[in-house]
Amino acid sequence: MWVLNWLMGWIGRNPVTTVSVDPIDILVVDDETFIVDLLKDILQDYRVETANSGEQAWSIVSKHQGAIKLVIADYNMGGMTGVQLFRMIKGAYPGIKRVLCSGSLTEEDLFMYNENYHEAVAKPFTVDDIKGLVDYMLSKDYVPKTVHTNELRRVVSRITEPPPSEVQDMLVKLVSMGHVQKEAMDAR
């Protein structure tokens, strides 16, 4: 009990201070300055912060303690990739929406990494494409695509997993029975 009293007295003498930071709607992350500037111009209706690397972006996200609504990050940057950044954000601040932006990912890559981001945008993109996506993602009507793609991933993994050994044995028997029946039919 004395520890609690001491702690309460210490807190009373040493008030906890919080860091006040300006709110951010969107954090744009790309190592190409042209893309960062372009997205900042396109999204001028929002409070936009920019970073030129995944490491710099993580510093901003941490400083704001996750009080960022949306992060748009390039996949392929020097150092930390966009997917690596998104894994960290997802683990620490899962409420931040994440958009992967890339000109080099295939559909297979997008499927493989989809659990780390909500949407993907291919470069080159149009102003209307990016503006429409951001407006939708920041609306109350937005439903993350990963909800659907994670379920699809589970279905695909169930389909592509080998069946249990007892099912495999049964299939072998059925196939061999089919061959026996076919041979009997051919003999007639």
C-alpha positions in Angstrom: 0.0 0.0 0.0 2.9 2.4 0.8 4.1 1.9 -2.8 0.8 3.1 -4.2 0.8 6.1 -1.9 4.4 6.9 -2.8 3.6 6.6 -6.6 0.5 8.8 -6.3 2.5 11.4 -4.5 5.3 11.2 -7.1 2.8 11.6 -9.9 1.3 14.6 -8.2 4.7 16.3 -8.0 5.7 15.2 -11.5 2.8 15.5 -13.8 2.9 13.3 -17.0 3.4 15.5 -20.0 2.2 14.4 -23.4 3.8 15.4 -26.7 1.4 17.5 -28.7 1.7 16.9 -32.5 -0.3 18.2 -35.4 -2.8 15.6 -36.7 -2.0 13.9 -40.0 -4.6 12.5 -42.3 -2.2 11.0 -44.8 1.5 10.0 -44.7 3.1 9.6 -48.1 6.2 7.5 -48.3 8.4 7.2 -51.4 12.1 7.6 -52.2 11.2 9.4 -55.4 10.7 13.1 -54.5 8.6 13.6 -57.7 6.0 11.1 -56.5 6.0 12.5 -52.9 5.4 16.0 -54.3 2.8 14.8 -56.8 0.8 13.0 -54.2 1.0 15.9 -51.8 -0.4 18.2 -54.5 -3.2 15.7 -55.5 -4.2 15.3 -51.8 -4.0 19.0 -50.9 -7.5 18.8 -49.3 -6.0 16.7 -46.5 -3.3 17.2 -43.9 -0.4 15.4 -45.6 3.0 14.6 -44.2 5.8 13.1 -46.3 8.8 10.8 -45.8 11.5 9.7 -48.2 12.2 6.3 -46.6 10.5 3.6 -44.6 12.7 4.4 -41.6 11.7 8.1 -41.7 8.0 7.1 -42.0 8.3 4.8 -39.0 9.7 7.6 -37.0 6.8 9.9 -38.0 4.2 7.1 -37.2 5.8 6.5 -33.8 6.0 10.2 -33.0 2.3 10.5 -33.7 1.5 7.3 -31.7 -0.6 6.0 -34.6 -2.7 9.1 -34.9 -2.5 9.0 -38.6 -5.4 7.9 -40.7 -3.7 6.6 -43.9 -0.2 5.7 -45.1 0.6 5.4 -48.8 4.0 3.8 -49.3 6.0 2.7 -52.3 6.9 -1.0 -52.3 10.5 -0.7 -53.5 12.5 1.9 -51.6 16.2 1.8 -50.5 16.3 0.3 -47.0 13.0 -0.7 -45.6 10.3 -1.6 -48.2 6.7 -0.5 -48.0 5.6 -4.0 -47.0 8.2 -4.1 -44.1 6.9 -0.7 -43.0 3.3 -1.9 -43.2 4.1 -5.0 -41.1 5.5 -2.7 -38.3 2.5 -0.4 -38.6 0.0 -3.3 -38.6 1.7 -4.7 -35.4 1.8 -1.5 -33.5 -1.1 0.6 -34.9 -3.5 -1.7 -36.8 -6.1 1.1 -37.1 -4.0 3.0 -39.7 -5.1 2.2 -43.2 -2.4 1.2 -45.6 -2.0 1.6 -49.4 0.9 0.0 -51.2 2.0 1.9 -54.3 4.2 0.2 -56.9 5.0 -0.1 -60.5 6.8 -3.4 -60.3 4.6 -5.8 -58.3 2.8 -8.7 -60.1 -0.6 -9.9 -59.1 1.1 -12.9 -57.4 3.2 -10.4 -55.3 0.1 -8.4 -54.4 -1.7 -11.6 -53.2 1.3 -12.7 -51.2 1.7 -9.4 -49.3 -2.0 -8.5 -49.0 -2.3 -9.2 -45.3 0.0 -6.2 -44.7 -2.0 -3.5 -46.6 -5.6 -2.7 -47.4 -5.3 -1.5 -51.0 -2.7 -1.4 -53.8 -2.2 1.2 -56.5 -0.2 0.6 -59.6 2.2 3.2 -60.9 1.5 5.1 -63.1 -1.8 6.1 -61.5 -4.2 8.9 -62.5 -5.2 11.8 -60.3 -8.8 10.5 -60.2 -7.7 7.0 -59.2 -5.7 8.1 -56.2 -8.1 10.8 -55.1 -11.1 8.5 -55.4 -9.3 5.7 -53.5 -8.2 8.1 -50.7 -11.6 9.7 -50.4 -13.3 6.3 -50.2 -10.7 4.9 -47.7 -11.2 7.8 -45.4 -15.0 7.7 -45.6 -17.2 5.8 -43.1 -18.3 3.5 -45.9 -14.8 1.9 -46.4 -14.5 -1.8 -46.0 -10.9 -3.0 -46.1 -10.2 -5.3 -49.0 -8.0 -7.5 -46.8 -11.1 -8.8 -45.1 -12.0 -10.4 -48.4 -8.5 -11.4 -49.5 -7.7 -13.0 -46.2 -10.7 -15.2 -46.5 -9.7 -16.0 -50.1 -6.2 -16.9 -48.9 -7.7 -19.4 -46.4 -9.9 -20.9 -49.1 -7.0 -21.2 -51.6 -4.7 -22.8 -48.9 -7.4 -25.3 -48.1 -7.8 -26.2 -51.8 -4.0 -26.4 -52.4 -3.2 -28.4 -49.2 -2.8 -32.1 -49.8 -5.8 -34.0 -48.4 -5.3 -36.1 -45.2 -3.7 -39.5 -45.7 -7.0 -41.4 -45.1 -8.6 -39.3 -47.9 -5.6 -40.0 -50.2 -5.9 -43.7 -49.5 -9.6 -43.6 -50.3 -8.9 -41.8 -53.6 -6.3 -44.4 -54.6 -8.9 -47.2 -53.9 -11.6 -45.4 -55.9 -9.2 -44.8 -58.8 -8.1 -48.5 -58.8 -11.8 -49.6 -58.6 -12.4 -47.4 -61.6 -9.6 -49.1 -63.5 -11.0 -52.6 -62.5 -14.5 -51.6 -63.7 -13.2 -50.1 -66.9 -11.2 -53.3 -67.7 -14.3 -55.4 -67.0 -16.4 -53.2 -69.3 -13.7 -53.4 -72.0 -13.6 -57.2 -71.7 -17.3 -57.5 -72.6 
